[in-house]
Amino acid sequence: MAAPLPVICLAGPTGCGKTAAALALAEALGGEVINADSRQVYSDFPLITAQPSPEEQACCPHHLYGFLPTEQKISAGRWADQAVAEAKAVLARGHVPLLVGGTGLYFQGLLHGIAEIPAIDPAITAALTARLAEEGPAALHAELAAKDPAYAARIHPNDRQRIVRALEVLAGTGHTFSWWHEHGMPEPPCAGPLLVLDMELDALTPRLARRIDLMLEQGALDEARAARRRCDDAAAPGWSGIGCAEVLAHLRGELSLEECRRLWLHNTRAYAKRQRTWFRARSEARFFAPQDLDGLLALASSAPALNPALPSPAGRQITAPCPARPRYGAFFMPVRRSFPAESRARPLEPPF
């Protein structure tokens, strides 16, 4: 069996500053960023899902952002296959794969393997999808909580895609998702440190509120209106994400703008709380304050992805300057432009 691919994983709750930290690590280590956030795969919602801005993506190569239409779903297995393929290509170029995001199941799959669940009868999926439309996600989530409480606690009660997936797996195989994660795991495809940015919820909440206000100021409603012209099905996977669902409800006249904002913040904060809980349960996770770039760099620099046996380009400088501010302005931690010379292990190769 092939050895696991060496990678560096950068995770943390939503709004903690992962994008800025990822750009700093990419610049210092010669990295390319691979998305590990299940909401940032959708092409219709770059703003609402907080995807790196075009200016940020110009700093270094970015992969698996905004490539999926709203009406398509993506499983953890499909994402892992694509992420592994990207990581192989990054390593072949002599660069460091930086997996960046907040979806714990994605990191679980890369570092511990993806359960090899048999194909599910499409009739089961169709029946559950019909029930979802008739009964709503809350009812199906309650059913899942009764049958697989461990997995139900890890997902949002409005996460239509994961709720249906968990129930269809149970109906089709007779085993819960939690059982499959314990008994059906192959060898992991990747290996490397899990670096987690973390901050207390009381400190994170005002940042989340400010981010939502900035999203609304910068065109979140217009982004959602454009998405509706392409896909107006509220049950479509892309609309199930936090922010997308609340804005859609506002555009349909179901919520006032202030109610939309409040619910968006409430759901985002609850999601961040679940993310923190999930990452804190991972024994391999190493935690850092968002501003602790020196600590992140010190641990990342010792990762297997920086093994000198890997192809290494001659020392070069990044030609595309990083933006002075990320998409949301001074709200996020600024990208630090200077690192000790000895830490510039593998500068990126232009052009981008």
C-alpha positions, 0 to 999 in steps of 0.5 A: 500500500502506498504511503500516506501523502504528507500534508499540513492541515489548518482548521478551526471554527468559522470566522477565526481567521483561517484564510489570513493564516493560510496565506501567511503559511503558504508564503513562508513554506511554499504552499498551495491551499486546498479547500477543506470546507464543505460550503466553500465548494459552491460557485454561486456563493463566494461571499456568503460562504467566505471563500478567499477573495480573488486578491487572496487567491492571487497570492498562491494557488488555491484549489477546490473553491467554488467549483460546484453548482448549487444543485449538486451535492458532494460527499466526503468521499468524493471531496477526499478523492479530489483533495488527494488528487490535488495534494499529489499534484501539489507535491509533484510541483515541489510545493506543500499541500495546505488543507484549509477549512472547518469541515471536521469530517473532511479532515477525519477522512484524510487523516483517518480514512473514509468509510467504504459504504456500499452504494445505496438504492436510489429509491431509498434516497428518493423516498427520504428526499420526498419526506424532507420536502414534506416534513422538513429537515427538523423532523428528519434530524429528530429521527436521526438523533433517535437512531444515531445520536452521536452523528446527529449531534455533529451536524446542523439540524438544517443540514439537509444533505447530511441528514438524508445521507445518514438516514439513507445509509442506515436504511440501505445498510442496516448500520449507522454512520457512527458504526461505519466510521468505527468499523469500515475505515481503510488506511488514511490517504494523508498524514500530517499535523492538524493545526487548529486556530481557536478562540472562545465563543465570547470573543468570536461572536462579535467577529461573526456579527461584524462579518455578517454585516460586512457580507450584507454591505458587500452584496450578499443579497445580490449574490443570493438573487443571482443564485436564485436565477440559476437555482431557486430550489430551497432543497438544493444542497448549495442553499442548505448552508448557513447564511444561504438558507437565511438569506433565501428565506428573506428574499422569499418574504419569510424573514425580515432583513433584521430577522435574517441577520439575527438567525444567521448569527445565531446559527453561525455561532451554534455552528462555531460551537459545534466545530470547537467541540469537534476539534477539541475531541481530536487527540492529534489537534494542536491549538493556536491563537489566531494571531500566533503565526510564529507558533503555527510556523514552528510546528508546520515547518517540522511537518513531513510535507517539508521533508527535504527528500521531496522535490524542491524548487530553487529559492524564488520569491512570490510575484503576486503580492498578498492584499493588505487586507483580506476580503473583510478588511481589518476585521481579520488578522492581517497577513504578516509579510516578513518571516525569519529567513530560516523559516522560508523553507520552500518559496513558491515558484512564479508565475501564478 
